[in-house]
Amino acid sequence: MYAETEVFTIGAVAVPNSLPAPWLLGAHAGFLEESAVRHTRIIVTHYGGPDVLQVIEDELPEPNHGEVRVRVLTAGVSLPDVMAREGVHPETPPAPFTPGWDLVGVADRLGDGVSGIELGQTVAAMPIHGAYAEYVCLPQRELVPVPPGLDAAEAVCLILNYVTAYQMMTRSGSVRGSRRVLIHGASGGVGTALLQLGRLAGFEMYGTCSARGASAVSDLGGIPIDYRDRDFVKEIHRLTGDGVDAVFDPIGGAHLWQSRKALRPGGKVVGYGLITSLRGEGLTSGRPGRRNRFRGAAIFAMYIAGGWLLPGRKRVIPYSIQTLKRLKPELFRQDLIALLNLLREQKIKPLIAQRLPLIEARQAQELLAKGGVIGKVVLVCNGSSPASRPS
């Protein structure tokens, strides 16, 4: 399922050097006074809407053997977080739990047996859940070093969104020939990552988005297609003549088959989400998600089989960042380090829709669930960023 293919060189094109005055990681490598023995974290009390998110004060966790306690600087807010809250994501733990797929923080305390990590060192991790907290203990093997001087909010965007984009482009959905691609949700977190990396790789890019997101898609080198008033399949064939080499589709369900119609012969649909089939109608479906959690996977399998059996050599292939990370953890680490270096070199610059304090996690998920967010929503811990502001 995850056979390695040609890896493109990404990073040949520079972007403007103008950066806003960032919240620099190196300036926040201090340590908590031992007298502070409690911390804030967010829990999902039970599966449901945003109201099930609760802010609690808890005792500081202590690292076990081989673990590092991380003081969280930033945590990303993603659709998988929302789906886990509703109990419909395959990676959903039993409630109550602390959500949060990705984080950037500093090593605060080392457990026994830990070596190669220094106190105060900045690290990144993708724990899948647990990031919505001021402190979290993680196995040392999960931590990836972050170069000093980077904006922690920008760095956290790379962990889930940019690694997903990078691996789909280079490992699961390698595009040959003209490298012409269609990106669904092109103004979102993964979509803007695909656009930035695709521009560095020299792709010809088209992106579905709302009218509000069209300018962001254009600015990142894509041709926007308003999915609300245009048939994207007809529009792709009108613009290209014969279709695209690859479609990146986070929607799933029957939408995968529509995306397949936009391909030229030999093309691929890379499916990396099951939004439609897992969630039902809309982001706040009242459907009992846990009973239907794997229904989308079965539909996905049917479309994969159809892509191989039907003529035209138009394939539907799956991508799962967590599955690939478990099978080949060294690839996740390697790819995240490569992306952090691109960020350090100012060759990529994540779009941050908004930075919100950790205690506003509910508002952050509500913002994401409304749709139309351009870039990524980021939670900022320990009061290290101004209150709610666009980036």
Order of alpha helices (4+ residues) and beta strands (2+ residues): beta-beta-beta-alpha-beta-beta-beta-beta-alpha-alpha-beta-alpha-beta-alpha-beta-alpha-beta-alpha-beta-alpha-alpha-beta-alpha-alpha-beta-alpha-beta
